[in-house]
Amino acid sequence: MLVLAAVLGVVMFIALRSPLKDDIAWLLYVARRWMAGRELYVDVVEVNPPLIVWISAVPLEIARWLDGPPQFTAIPVFVAAVLGCAWWTAELLRDRGGIFAARLPVFAVIGSLLLLLPAADLGQREHLLVAAFLPYLAIFARSLDGKRPSLTAALAAGVLAGLGCALKPRYAGMFAVLECLALAYGLRPWRALPLAAGTTLLGYAGLVAIVCPAYLGRAVPLALALYEATDVPFLALLQASAVLLTGLAVAIFLLWLRRRSLHDYSLMLTLVLFAAVSTVICFVDGKDWYYHRLPAIVATALALVLWGVTDLTHKRSAIRRLPLAAAGLAVAVFCASAIQRLGPEAIDAVEPQKTTVDRLEQIIRDEHARTYIAFSEWIALGFPVVNNTGVSWASRFDSMWALKGEIWRARFDPATDKEWPIARWVAHDFIAGCPDVAVVDTRETTKYIKVLSASDPAFARAWTRYRPIAAFDGLVVYRRRAAGCLDVWVATEARPALKVR
């Protein structure tokens, strides 16, 4: 428990003192707009399903009650959620006896890994997803051993896992793969556990279709059309996933090595299968983002710890301790990689005034800006800057990813701008929002100002009213020096048809 307390203290200090993770800050902004009456996926564009927005509304409401910054409620809420899942998982594992008989040590191990391995991505959808799946996996593994769980526990774990999967619907295939394993063990598919998960997912899908039709009508087609621009080559993704793939290979080998003698074979098999399927999903996503690998990393690390602790209970010769050393080394590498990723965040936590985000916030305050925009694919230039300053964001997008996607797709489909006229929408939002301060990220190869000026004369005229006032960290900050922007429109045809906030 001392280790868990230490990990919790360090992680909370870093998460609360350093700038809020950009994705989480953006989702909090989206939730705030939704709570204010704006229409999701129309007034503000988001490609994730609405559940994460609804969840993000919870810490916002708590922050309103407490009259405090959302960061200081969002992080504790997410930490409490994952630790709650860890505690329940430890409670469910007690029925296995042996090394799981003592609940506190098991909770400490699971909780420490759930807090440490996400590194700077604590609270991401994948982080919440893997935590929500753990009780399901514990009960599923027990079912493979021929033990029937209580109906209440099975229903609750199924609903929780279904909600976790709803955060990233691609993981619905996980249930199908697990049920294939269950069939191989002679289990019937109409058990309470998978039925609860499936019913939850179907109910959620129906709810989304009813209350958020724009998600299916706008967000999904938009993501399918443009989000592929952020994909990385397979070899690059393979290289970025080297630690995960190596750890998973070690776990698979150790599982095979002790397939006949491992006391908790079914549990380790379940964890390894979850990790393997999560890895496949990560590669299908095609994104070189660490948090996409989190479900696979957490499950692999837990499987290796399980194998190592079980092996420690047997007396073996030095040469037969080599597999144990391999398991320990793999877990150590996972933890060291997470600590390395936490390093820059720790520096930001100690000296927050030196971060790029803080410098941008200070400029906005000094300039008494009321509206703001950043021309960059890096979300952090907009969020949490907007969250912390209260300035209005002059775009329906969180960054320029959609514009980059339009440019990418136009290379092989010139008709893209007719179906998804992103440049037109961005230009319209810019002119309508007339930001007082604008930031241009010069580190990117895509020259957004040049692209927008070439595609929209009204934007080009509006941009002539901006002058640079600062430059740092590869950014150039501009200030609007003239009065409003609306007079640059010379014809109503310059305005896109999509509803504007």
MIKE-161327 format. One record per residue: x negated, y, z negated of N, C-alpha, C in turn. Coordinates in steps of 0.2 Angstrom, whole numbers, plus 5000, padded with zeros to 4 digits. Example, Ala and Ser with C-alpha at 12.3 -4.5 7.8 and 13.67 -1.06 7.14 Angstrom:
2
493449724961493849784961493449844961
493649894965493249954964493650004961
***
This chain:
501
499649945000500050005000499650065000
499050064997498550124997498350135004
498250085008498050105015498650135019
499250115018499850145021499950215019
499850225012499850295010499350345013
498750315014498250355017498350375024
498650315028498750325035499350375035
499850375031500450415031500250485030
499750495025499550565023499150595029
498750555032498350585037498750605043
499250555045499650565051500150625050
500450625044500850685043500550755043
499950755040499550815040499350835047
499150795051498950805058499650825062
500150785061500750805065501050865064
501050885057501350945055500951005056
500351005056499851055057499651075064
499651025068499451035075500051055079
500051075085500651095089501051035090
501651035090502150985091502050955098
502050885099501950855105502450885110
502250895116502550935121503250895123
503250835124503850795126504350805120
504150795114504650805109504950875108
504450925109504650995109505151005114
505050985120505550995126506250965124
506250905121506850865120507250905114
506850935110507150975105507551035108
507151065113507451125116508051105120
508051045124508651025127509151005123
509050975117509550965112509951035109
509451085108509751145106510151175111
509951175118510351195123511051165124
511051095123511651055123512051075117
511851085111512251095106512551165106
512251205110512451275112513051275117
513151215120513651215125513451205132
512851205133512551195140512651125142
512751115149512851045152512251015153
512150955150511550915151511450895159
510850895161510650875168510950925173
511250975171511551025176511151095174
511351125168511051185166510351175164
510151115162509451105160509351035163
508751025166508650965170508150915166
508450855164508050805161508150735164
507650695165507750635168507850575163
507750585157507850535152508550525150
508850465149509550455147509650495141
510350515140510550565134510450545127
510350475126510250455119509750495115
509150505118508550535115508750605114
509150635118509350705117509850705111
510250665110510750655105510350645098
509850605098509450585092509050655090
508850685095508450745094508850805091
509550795092509950845089510050835081
509850775078509850765071509350805067
508750805069508250855065508350925066
508650945072508851015073509451035068
509850995067510451005063510151015056
509750965054509450965047509051035046
508651045052508251115051508751175050
509251165053509751225053510051225045
510151175043510451165036509851195031
509251175032508651195028508351265029
508651295035508351355038507551355038
507351295041506651285042506451275050
505851265051505651255058505751175060
506051165066506251095068505651045067
505051065069504451025068504450995061
504551025056504551005049505150955047
505550955052506150905051506050845056
505850865062505850805067505350755065
504750775063504250725062504350685056
504650715050504850665045505450625047
505850645051506450605053506150545057
505750555062505450495066505050455061
504650475057504250435053504650395048
505150425045505650385041505950335045
506150345051506450295055506050235057
505450245059504950185060504750155054
504650185048504550155042505150115039
505750135041506350105039506350035043
506250035049506249975053505649925051
505049955049504549915046504749885039
505149915035505349895029505849835030
506349845034506849795036506549735039
506049745043505649685046505349645041
504949675037504649645031505149605027
505749635026506249595022506449535026
506549545032506849485036506349435036
505649445036505149395037505049365030
505349385025505249355018505449275019
505949265023506249205023505749145026
505249175029504749125032504349095027
504249135021503849115016503149115017
502649085014501949085015501649155015
501349185020501049245019501549305019
502149285021502749345021503149345015
502949305010503349305004503349365000
502749405000502649464997502849525002
503349555000503649605005503249665006
502949695001502549755001501949755005
501549695005500949695009501149695017
501649655018501849645025502149715027
502549745023502749815025502149865026
501649855022501149905023500749895029
500649835031500349815038500749845043
501349825044501749845049501849925049
501949955044502050025043501450065046
500850035043500150065045500050065053
500150005056500050005063500550045067
501250055064501750095068501550165067
501150185062501050255061500350275065
499850225064499250245067499150235075
499450175077499350165084499650215089
500150245087500450295092499950355093
499550365088499050425088499450485089
499350525094499650595095500350585097
500550525099501250515102501750495098
501650505091502150485086502850515088
503350475088504050505089504250495096
503850475101504050465108504550415108
504850405114505450355115505150285114
504550275117504250205116504050185109
503850235105503750225098504350205094
504850245095505550225092505750155095
505650145101505950085104505650025101
504950025100504649965098504749955090
504850005087505050005080505749975079
506249995084506949965083506949895085
506449875089506449805092506249755086
505849775082505449725077505949685073
506449715070506949665066507249615071
507449635077507649585082507249535083
506549545084506049495086505949455080
506049475074505949435068506449385067
507149405068507649365068507649315074
507449335080507449295086506949235084
506349255082505849205080506049155075
506449175070506749125065507249085069
507649105074508049065077507749015081
507149025084506748975087506548915083
506448935076506248885071506948845069
507448855072508048815070508448845064
508248905062508648935056509148985059
509748985056510249025058510249085053
510149145056510149215052510949225050
510949275045511649295043511949335048
512549325049512949365054512849435054
512849465048512749535047512049565049
511549525047510849545050510749535057
511049485060511049475067511349535071
511949545069512349605072511949665071
511749685065511349745064510749755068
510349695068509749695072509849705080
510449665082510549675089510749745091
511149775087511449845089510749885089
510349885084509749925083509349915089
509149855091508749835097509149865103
509749855104510149885110510049965110
510049995105509950065105509250085106
508750045104508050055106507950045113
508249995116508249985123508550045127
509150075124509450125128509050185128
508550195124508050245125507650245132
507550175134507250165140507550105143
508050115147508450055149508050005153
507450015156507049965159506949905155
506949915148506849865144507349815143
507949825146508449775146508249715148
507749705153507449645155507149605150
506949645144506649605139507149555136
507749575135508249525132508349465137
508349475143508349415148507849375147
507249395147506649355146506649315139
506849355134506849315127507349265127
507949275131508449225131508249165135
507849175140507549115144507149075139
506749105135506349065130506849035125
507349065123507849035118508148975122
508348975128508648925132508148865132
507448875133506948825133506948795126
507148825121507148795114507848765112
508248765117508948735116509448775113
509348845112509748895109510348915114
510948925112511448945116511449025117
511649045123511549125124512049165120
512649135118513149175115513049175107
512449185105512349195098512449265097
512549285090512749355088512249405090
511549385089511049425090511049455097
510949415103510949445109511649475111
512149445109512849475111512849545108
512649555102512649625099512249675103
511649655105511249695109511549715116
511849655119512149665126512749715125
513149705120513749745120513549815118
513049825114512849895113512649925119
512249895123511949925130512549935134
513049895135513549905139514049965137
514149965130514550015128514150085129
513550085128513150145129513150165136
513150125141513150135148513850165150
514350135147515050165148515150235145
514850245139514850315136514550365140
513950345143513550395147513950405154
514250355157514650365163515250415161
515550415155516050455154515950525152
515450535147515250595144514650635148
514250595151513750625155513650605162
514150615166514150585173513650615177
513350675175512850705179512150675178
512150635173511550595172511450545178
512050505179512050455185512050495192
512350555192512450585198511850625200
511550655195510950705197510250675194
510250665188509550645185509250585188
509650535189509350465191509150475199
509550505203509350515210508750555210
508750615206508150655206507550625204
507550585199506950545197506750495202
507250455205507050405210506750445216
506950505218506650535223505950575222
505850595216505250635215504750615210
505050575205504550555199503950515201
504050485207503450445209502850485211
502950545211502350595213501850585207
502050575201501650565195501350495194
501450455199501150385198500450385199
500050345197499350335198499250275202
498650265205498450205209498450145204
498550085206498550025202497950015199
497350025203496750015200496550065194
496850125195496750175189497150155183
497750125184498150105179497850045175
497550005179497249945177496649965172
496250015175495650035171495850065164
496450105165496650145159496950095154
497150035156497449985152497049935150
496349945150495849895149495849865142
495949915137495949895130496549845129
497149875131497749835130497749765134
497449765140497449695143496949645140
496449675137495949635134496249605128
496549645124496849625117497349575119
497849585124498349545126498049475128
497549475132497149415134496949375128
496649405123496349375117496949345113
497549385112498149355109498349295112
498449295119498649235123498249175122
497549185122497149135121497149105114
497149145109497249125102497849085101
498449105104499049075103499049005106
498748995112498648935115498148885111
497648915108497148885104497448845098
497948875095498248855089498948835090
499148815097499848805098500148745095
499748695092499948635089499948645081
499548695079499448695071499648765068
499748815072499948875069500648875066
500648895059501248885055501748935058
501548995060502049045062502049055070
501948995073501948995080502449035084
503049015082503649045085503649125085
503449155079503449225078502849255082
502249225083501749245087501949245094
502249185096502449175103502949235105
503449255100503849305102503549375103
503049385098502749445099502249455105
501949395107501549395113501949405119
502549375119502949375125503249445126
503449475120503649545120503149595123
502449585121501949625123501849615130
501849555133501749535140502249575144
502849565142503449595146503349675146
503149695140503049775140502549795144
501949755145501449775149501649775156
502049725158502349725165502749785166
503149805162503549865162503149925163
502649925159502149985159501849995166
501649935169501349935176501949955181
502549935180503049955185503150025185
503150055179503250125178502750165182
502050135182501550165186501250235183
501350245177501150305174500550295169
500050335170499450335166499550375159
500050355156500250395149500150345144
499850365139499650315133500250285130
500750335129501350305125501750255129
501650255136502050205139501750135137
501150125135500850065133500950045126
501350095122501350085115501750015113
502350005116502649945114502249875115
501849875120501349815121500849825116
500549885115499949885110500149865103
500749895101500949875094501149805093
501449775098501649705098501049655098
500549675102499949635103499549645096
499449705093499049715087499449675081
500049675081500449635076500349555077
500349535083500149465084499449445082
498949485084498349475082498249475074
498549515071498549525063498849455061
499349435063499749375061499249315062
498949315068498549255069497949255064
497649315063497049325059497149305051
497749335049497949315042498049245041
498449215046498549145045497949105045
497449125049496849085050496449095044
496449145040496049155034496249105029
496849085029497049035024496748965025
496448955030496148885031495348895031
495048845028494348845027494048815033
493548855036493348835043492548845043
492248815047491448825048491348895051
490748915051490548975054490748985061
490548925065490648925072491448935074
491848905069492548905071492848965068
492449015065492749075063492749125069
492449105075492349155080493049175083
493549135084494149165086494449215081
494349205074494549255070494149315071
493549315072493149375073493449415080
493649375085493849405091494549435089
494949405085495649435083495449505080
495049505075494849555071494549615075
494149595080493849645084494349675088
494749645091495349665095495749715092
495949705086496349745082495949815080
495349805078494849855077494849905083
494749875089494749915095495349955096
495949925095496549965095496550025090
496350005084496450065079495850115081
495250095083494750145084494950185090
495350155095495550195101496050245099
496550225094497050275092496750325088
496250315084495850365080495550415084
495250385089494850435094495350475097
495950455099496450495102496750545097
496750535091496950575086496450635084
495750625086495250675085495450745087
495550755093495750825095496350855091
496850805090497450835086497250855079
496750815076496450835069496150895069
495750915075495350975075495951035076
496451025080496951075081497351085074
497351035070497751035064497351075059
496651075059496251105054496151185057
496151195063496051265066496651275071
497251275069497751285074497751355078
497451405075497451465078496951465084
496551415085496151415091496451375097
497051345096497351305101497651345107
497651315113497951355118498651375117
499051325114499751345112499751405108
499351405103499351465098499151525101
498651525106498451585109499051615114
499351565117499951585121500551615117
500651585111501151615107500951685104
500351695103500151765101500251815106
500051795112500151845118500851865119
501351815118502051825119502251875114
502051865107502251905102501951975103
501351975105501052045106501352085111
501552045116501852085122502652095121
502852065115503652075114504052045119
503751995122504151955128504751925125
505251925130505951895128506051835133
505751835139505751785143505051755146
505051695148504351665149504351605153
503851595157503851535162503051515163
502951455164502251435165502251385171
501851405176501751365182501251315181
501451255179500951205177501351145177
501051085178501351015177501251005169
500851035166500751025159501351055155
501751015152502351035148502151075142
501551065139501351095133501251175134
501251195140501151275141501851305140
502351265140503051285139503351265132
503151205130503451185124502851145120
502751165114503151205110503151275109
502851315114502751385114503451415114
503951395118504651415118504951405111
504851345108505151325102504951375096
504251385096503951425091504051505091
504151525097504251605098504951625099
505451575101506151595102506251635109
505751635113505751665119506251625124
506551655129506951615134506551585139
506651525141506251495146506651505153
506251525158506551545164506551495169
506751435167506851375172507251325169
507551285174507951235171507551165170
506851175173506451115172505951125166
505651075164505151085158504451105161
504351095167503751105170503751105177
503251105181503251105188503251035191
503350985187503350915190503750905196
504350935196504850915201504650955207
504351015207504051045213503551015216
503050985211502550945214502850885217
503350855215503650795218503950815225
504250875225504550895232503950905237
503450935235502850935239502650875242
502550825237502350755238502750725243
503450725242503850685246503950715253
503850785253503950815260503450785265
502850755262502350735267502550675271
503050635269503350585273504050585274
504450635271505150645272505250725272
505250755278505350825279506050845276
506550805276507150825274507250825267
506750815263506850815255507050885253
506850935256507051005253507851015254
508150975259508850985260509250955254
508950895252509350855247509150885240
508450895239508250925233507850985234
508151045235507751105236507451135230
506951095227506651115221506351185221
505951195226505651265227506151315226
506751305230507251355230507551365223
507651315219507951315213507451355208
506751335208506251365204506251435205
506251455212506251525213506851565211
507451535212508051565209508051575202
507851525198507751535191507251585189
506751595192506251645191506551715192
506851725197507151785198507651805194
508151755192508651765188508451775181
507951735179507651745172507251805171
506851825177506451885177505951885171
505551835170505151825164504651885163
504651905157504151955155503451935155
503351875153502651845154502651775158
502151765162502051705166501351685166
501351615165500651585165500551545171
499951545174499751505180499151465178
499251395179498751355177498251345183
497651375183497251365189496851305189
496951255184496651195185496951145189
497551155191497951115195497751125203
497751075207497651075214498251105218
498851095215499451125218499451205216
499451245221499551315220500251335220
500551335215501351345214501551415217
501151465215501351535217501351535225
500851505228500751515235501351475238
501451415236502051375238502651405238
502851435232503451475231503551535235
502951575236502951635240503051615247
502851565249502851545256503551525258
503951495253504551465254505151515253
505051565249505551605247505251675247
505451725252505251795252505451835246
506051815243506251855237505751835231
505551775230505051765225504451795226
504151805233503551835234503651905232
504151945234504252015232504252015224
504651975221504651975214503951965211
503551925213502851915210502451965211
502552015216502052075217502152115211
502652105206502752155201502352125194
501952075195501552045190500852055190
500552075185499852085184499552045179
498852015180498551975175498352015169
498451995163498252025157497751985153
497651915154497251875150497051815154
496451785153496251725156495851685151
496051615150495751575145495951505146
495451455145495651385145495951365152
495651395157495951385164496551415166
496851455161497451485163497451565164
497851585168497951665169498651685167
498651735162499251755160499451825163
500051825166500351885169500851915165
500851985166501452025163501752065168
502452065168502852095173502752175171
502552215176502452285175503052325177
503452305181504052345184504652325181
505152355182505852345180506152275183
506752255182507052195183506852165190
507052105191506952065197507452055202
508152065200508652045204508752085210
508452145211508552185217508152155223
507652105221507252075227507752035231
508252015229508751975233509052025239
508952005245509152035250509752005253
509951945251510551905254510751855249
511351845249511651795244511351725246
511151715252510951645255510351625251
509951675248509351655244509551625238
510151625236510351585229510551515231
510251465227510451395228511151385225
511451335227512151325226512251285219
511651255216511751225210511851275204
512351245200512551285194511851315190
511851375188511351405184511551415177
511051415173511251415166511651485164
***
